[in-house]
């Protein structure tokens, strides 16, 4: 499980509520972790803000060979 998914699960916030807080479309939120397209830096910060956590640990979750999209 990715650090982002673990942080979301630990927060106890339901996905629908998190989507409302971040303003992210569900298609982006659901498909990004399953593809080779990483979340953008802005999306990581929006998720962190939505679950009220520090975004820095979530940034280190990028798999080798991938980088965040600016």
FENBELWO-V821373 format. One record per backbone hydrogen bond with DSSP energy under -1.0 kcal/mol. NH is the residue of the N-H (numbers start at 1). CO is the residue of the C=O. Records with the same first field share a line. If there is no record, write none. Layout:
BEGIN
NH: CO  CO
END
This chain:
BEGIN
6: 2
7: 3
8: 4
9: 5
10: 6
11: 7
18: 14
19: 15
20: 16
21: 17
22: 18
23: 19
29: 25
30: 26
31: 27
32: 28
35: 32
41: 69
44: 40
45: 41
46: 42
47: 43
48: 44
49: 45
50: 46
51: 47
53: 48
59: 55
61: 58
66: 63
END
